[in-house]
Amino acid sequence: MARKVLSLVLFTLLALTACSFFWEPVKIGYVGSLSGSASLHAINGLYGATLMLDQANGDNGIKGRRLELIALDDRADPEQGLAADQELKSEGAVAVIGHTDGIAMEKSVQWAAGEKQLHISPAMDSDMQAGIDDWLFRIVSDKRRLMAVLAGRMHNQGISRVAVLQEREGRTEAEAWLSAFREQMAPLGLTIVQQTEFDAADEPAGMATFDAMRGVGAEAVLLLSAEEQAQDVFASWSPEIIGMRVYMTEWSFSAGLVAQAGDHLDGVVLVSGRNLLSQDARYLDFAVRYHEKHGVEPDAAAMYAYEAMSILVEALRAAPDTTPDALKQTILQIGTFRGLQSEIVFDGYGDASRPVCSFSFDAGALVPLPE
């Protein structure tokens, strides 16, 4: 009788152990520049990723297992970025949403490929990893696609001579945009006649800057700056005042820019990898839920991180297991995912294709431009 009781106890313990193992959470990493000057976008991305994760957990998780997010700060530093990825690997994270800073991921890409650590980046838009069979999925259109559209609009408006106005503080990002523009402008006969840096605090762009641009025959200005610096430019200047057309990328755009600059933006042309006027029901629902939880409108970082997490959730539900190999192959096999505003289509290298949107400003408001 004692032997039967002991056997029953052992069976119960084994069953509980097996059940406990099965119900362990699925760990997912999030790595971004959560401190420092670039922290706002990384934090908004974390909010977006968490919103999708909570939604998945509300739908009973993944095959009965809840999702657990481990967020780490890479401080926009390559060494810290690598350390964060290594920590997540040791913690058993099945994938990483991140990084939010391309520089911070410089040392991680090669390491992740060797370790088979899956990354879905909500921010990397450089062509550095394009066409490579690695362990990085990028959901944002790369800079070349956006600059191809922008250069095409310049060409169609009769522009051939362009001056570049770029911020000093964000020189690395500005140069990445400029490199993509140079690649796309050459076949259209566009030339850069002047390249000028400005510093909103110490050396702001003034009328002398624009006079010098016109003096060398510039017909348009390509502004390459973050939204804070763009606000400083348009607080005083407009295309009408400086006497040249102005073009910019989504890097310069924010709701705050529109609120502060008003009709100083009239005539500016903007290209973006997302629809800034989207009425898609999925996006509107996301925006409402995000605002209810955080009290602000979602920015690009929040939207892209939400989409990155939703891609991972769909892969986790469809894959035979949660190993990185299974998840990578499942994403590639699915291929096309429904984003918040449009389809996200991955090629065989994990690089996404999605629509590029163009806008102009009229009476201080965005107006979509025809394709």
C-alpha positions in Angstrom: 0.0 0.0 0.0 2.9 2.4 0.9 4.5 1.6 -2.4 1.3 2.6 -4.3 1.0 5.8 -2.4 4.7 6.7 -3.1 4.1 5.9 -6.8 1.1 8.2 -6.9 3.0 11.0 -5.3 5.9 10.6 -7.8 3.4 10.5 -10.7 1.8 13.7 -9.4 5.1 15.4 -9.0 6.2 14.4 -12.5 2.9 15.7 -13.9 3.2 19.0 -12.1 6.8 19.4 -13.2 5.8 18.7 -16.8 2.8 21.1 -16.6 5.0 23.7 -15.0 7.5 23.4 -17.8 4.8 23.6 -20.5 3.3 26.7 -18.9 6.6 28.6 -18.6 6.2 32.0 -20.3 7.6 32.7 -23.7 10.3 35.3 -23.1 10.8 38.1 -25.6 13.5 40.7 -25.5 13.2 44.4 -26.3 16.4 46.4 -26.8 16.5 50.1 -27.4 18.2 53.3 -26.4 16.0 53.8 -23.3 18.2 56.5 -21.8 20.0 59.5 -23.3 19.0 61.9 -26.0 17.3 59.3 -28.2 15.3 57.7 -25.4 11.9 59.1 -26.4 11.6 57.0 -29.5 12.8 53.9 -27.8 10.4 54.3 -24.9 7.5 54.9 -27.3 8.6 51.8 -29.2 8.5 49.9 -25.9 5.0 51.1 -25.3 3.9 50.0 -28.7 5.5 46.5 -28.3 4.0 46.1 -24.9 0.5 47.1 -26.2 0.7 44.2 -28.7 2.1 41.8 -26.2 -0.7 42.6 -23.7 -3.2 42.0 -26.5 -1.7 38.6 -27.3 -1.8 37.7 -23.6 -5.4 38.8 -23.4 -6.1 36.3 -26.2 -4.7 33.4 -24.0 -1.1 33.9 -25.1 0.6 31.5 -27.4 -0.8 28.0 -27.2 -1.7 28.6 -23.6 1.7 30.2 -22.6 1.8 33.9 -21.7 4.3 36.2 -23.2 6.9 38.0 -21.0 8.8 41.0 -22.2 12.4 41.7 -21.0 13.4 45.3 -21.8 17.1 46.3 -21.8 18.8 49.6 -22.5 21.6 49.6 -25.1 22.4 53.3 -24.4 23.0 53.8 -28.2 26.3 52.1 -27.7 27.6 49.0 -29.7 29.3 47.4 -26.7 26.2 47.8 -24.5 24.0 46.6 -27.4 26.0 43.4 -27.7 25.9 42.9 -23.9 22.1 43.3 -23.9 21.7 40.7 -26.6 24.0 38.3 -24.8 22.0 38.8 -21.6 18.7 38.1 -23.4 20.2 34.9 -24.9 21.2 33.7 -21.5 17.7 34.6 -20.2 16.2 32.3 -22.9 14.5 35.0 -25.0 13.2 33.4 -28.2 13.6 36.6 -30.2 14.4 40.3 -29.8 12.4 43.3 -30.8 15.2 45.8 -31.6 17.4 47.5 -31.7 16.0 51.0 -32.0 19.4 52.5 -32.9 21.4 51.1 -35.8 24.7 52.1 -34.3 24.0 50.2 -31.1 23.5 47.0 -33.2 26.7 47.2 -35.1 28.4 44.5 -33.0 25.3 42.5 -32.5 24.5 41.6 -36.1 27.4 39.3 -36.7 27.2 37.8 -33.2 23.4 37.2 -33.5 24.0 35.4 -36.9 26.5 33.0 -35.2 24.2 32.5 -32.2 21.0 32.3 -34.2 19.4 35.1 -32.2 16.4 36.3 -34.1 15.9 40.1 -34.3 12.9 42.0 -35.7 13.9 45.6 -35.9 11.3 48.3 -35.7 13.7 51.0 -36.7 16.6 50.0 -38.9 16.2 51.6 -42.3 19.8 51.5 -43.5 20.7 49.3 -46.5 23.7 48.0 -44.5 22.1 44.5 -44.0 20.1 44.4 -47.2 20.3 41.2 -49.2 22.1 39.2 -46.5 20.8 35.9 -45.1 21.2 36.9 -41.5 18.9 36.7 -38.4 17.6 40.2 -38.8 14.1 41.1 -40.1 13.7 44.8 -40.9 10.1 46.0 -41.1 10.9 49.6 -42.1 11.4 50.6 -45.7 15.1 51.5 -46.2 16.2 55.0 -46.9 17.0 54.3 -50.6 13.3 53.6 -51.3 12.2 56.9 -49.7 14.9 58.9 -51.3 14.1 57.4 -54.7 10.5 58.8 -54.3 11.8 62.2 -53.1 14.4 62.5 -55.9 11.7 61.6 -58.4 9.4 64.4 -57.1 12.3 66.9 -57.3 12.9 65.8 -60.9 9.2 66.0 -61.8 9.0 69.6 -60.5 11.9 70.6 -62.6 14.5 70.7 -59.9 18.1 69.9 -60.9 20.3 71.9 -58.4 19.9 71.0 -54.7 21.4 72.5 -51.5 21.5 70.2 -48.5 20.9 71.6 -45.0 21.7 69.1 -42.3 21.9 69.2 -38.5 25.3 68.8 -36.8 24.2 66.9 -33.8 22.6 64.1 -35.9 25.4 64.0 -38.4 25.6 60.2 -38.6 21.9 59.9 -39.4 22.0 62.9 -41.8 24.9 61.4 -43.7 23.0 58.1 -44.0 20.0 59.9 -45.6 22.3 61.9 -47.8 24.2 58.8 -49.0 20.9 57.3 -50.0 19.8 60.5 -51.8 23.1 60.7 -53.7 22.5 57.1 -54.9 19.1 57.9 -56.2 19.6 61.4 -57.6 22.4 60.6 -60.1 20.2 58.8 -62.7 17.8 61.8 -62.7 20.5 64.4 -63.4 20.2 66.0 -59.9 23.3 67.6 -58.4 24.2 68.9 -54.9 25.6 72.4 -55.2 26.1 73.1 -51.5 26.1 71.2 -48.3 25.7 73.1 -45.0 25.5 72.1 -41.4 23.6 74.0 -38.7 23.3 73.8 -35.0 19.9 75.1 -33.6 21.6 76.4 -30.5 25.0 77.6 -31.6 24.8 78.2 -35.3 21.1 78.3 -36.5 20.2 78.5 -40.1 19.6 82.1 -41.0 18.8 84.1 -44.1 22.5 84.4 -44.9 22.5 80.6 -45.2 19.8 80.6 -47.8 21.2 83.5 -49.6 24.4 81.6 -50.0 22.5 78.6 -51.4 20.7 80.7 -53.9 24.0 82.3 -54.8 25.4 79.0 -56.1 22.2 78.3 -58.1 20.3 76.1 -55.7 16.6 75.6 -56.7 15.6 73.6 -53.7 16.7 72.7 -50.1 16.8 69.2 -48.8 16.4 69.4 -45.0 18.0 66.5 -43.1 17.3 66.8 -39.4 15.4 65.4 -36.5 12.0 66.9 -35.8 13.3 69.1 -32.9 15.8 70.8 -35.2 13.2 71.1 -38.0 11.0 73.0 -35.6 13.8 75.5 -35.1 14.2 76.0 -38.8 10.5 76.4 -39.6 9.8 78.6 -36.6 11.4 81.4 -38.6 11.6 80.3 -42.2 9.3 79.0 -45.0 9.8 78.1 -48.7 8.3 81.5 -49.6 10.6 83.4 -47.3 13.8 81.7 -48.4 12.8 81.6 -52.0 13.4 77.9 -52.7 11.4 74.7 -52.6 12.0 72.6 -49.4 11.9 68.8 -49.2 12.3 66.7 -46.1 11.9 63.1 -44.9 9.9 61.5 -42.1 12.9 62.0 -39.8 11.9 65.6 -39.6 8.2 65.2 -39.1 6.2 65.3 -35.9 2.8 66.5 -34.7 4.8 69.1 -32.7 6.3 70.4 -35.9 2.9 71.1 -37.4 1.6 72.7 -34.2 4.6 75.0 -33.9 5.4 75.9 -37.6 1.9 76.2 -38.9 1.7 77.8 -42.4 5.5 78.2 -42.5 5.4 74.6 -43.7 3.2 75.5 -46.8 4.7 74.1 -49.9 7.2 71.7 -48.2 7.2 68.2 -49.7 7.6 65.3 -47.3 8.2 61.5 -48.0 7.4 58.9 -45.4 7.4 55.2 -44.9 4.0 55.4 -43.2 0.7 57.0 -44.0 0.6 60.1 -41.7 -3.1 60.5 -42.5 -4.1 56.8 -42.3 -7.8 56.0 -41.8 -7.2 52.3 -41.8 -9.4 50.7 -39.1 -6.6 48.7 -37.7 -4.4 51.8 -37.3 -7.2 53.9 -35.8 -8.0 51.2 -33.3 -4.3 51.0 -32.3 -4.1 54.8 -32.0 -7.1 54.9 -29.7 -5.8 52.2 -27.5 -2.4 53.7 -27.4 -3.8 57.1 -26.5 -6.0 55.7 -23.8 -3.1 54.0 -22.1 -0.4 56.7 -22.6 -2.2 59.9 -23.1 -0.4 60.8 -26.4 -0.7 60.0 -30.0 1.6 57.1 -31.2 4.6 58.1 -33.2 6.5 56.0 -35.8 8.5 54.2 -33.2 5.4 53.0 -31.4 3.7 51.9 -34.6 6.7 50.0 -35.9 7.4 48.3 -32.6 3.7 47.2 -32.4 4.0 45.8 -35.9 7.3 44.0 -35.1 5.7 42.4 -32.1 2.6 41.4 -34.0 4.8 39.7 -36.7 6.5 37.7 -33.9 3.2 36.8 -32.3 1.8 35.5 -35.6 5.0 33.5 -36.1 4.8 32.0 -32.6 1.3 30.9 -33.2 2.1 29.3 -36.6 5.5 27.8 -35.9 5.9 24.2 -34.7 8.0 25.3 -31.7 9.6 28.4 -30.3 13.2 27.8 -31.5 14.8 30.6 -33.5 15.1 28.3 -36.5 11.4 27.6 -36.5 10.5 31.2 -36.0 12.8 32.5 -38.8 11.5 29.9 -41.3 7.9 30.5 -40.3 8.2 34.3 -40.9 9.9 33.7 -44.3 7.2 31.1 -45.3 4.3 33.4 -44.3 6.1 36.2 -46.2 3.3 38.8 -46.1 1.9 40.3 -42.9 -0.9 42.7 -42.3 0.5 45.8 -40.8 -1.4 48.6 -39.2 -1.6 50.6 -42.4 -0.5 48.3 -45.2 0.9 44.9 -46.0 4.5 44.2 -44.9 6.1 41.9 -47.5 9.4 40.2 -46.6 11.8 38.9 -49.3 14.0 35.9 -48.8 16.5 37.9 -46.8 14.1 39.4 -44.3 14.0 42.8 -45.8 10.5 44.4 -45.9 8.7 46.2 -48.7 5.9 48.6 -47.9 4.4 51.7 -49.6 6.1 55.1 -49.5 3.8 58.0 -49.0 4.3 61.6 -50.1 2.7 64.8 -48.7 2.8 68.5 -49.1 1.6 71.2 -46.6 -1.2 73.6 -47.3 -2.5 76.1 -44.7 -0.3 74.3 -42.2 -2.0 70.9 -42.8 -0.8 67.8 -44.5 -2.1 67.0 -47.9 -1.5 63.7 -49.6 0.2 63.8 -53.0 -0.8 61.4 -55.8 1.6 58.6 -56.6 
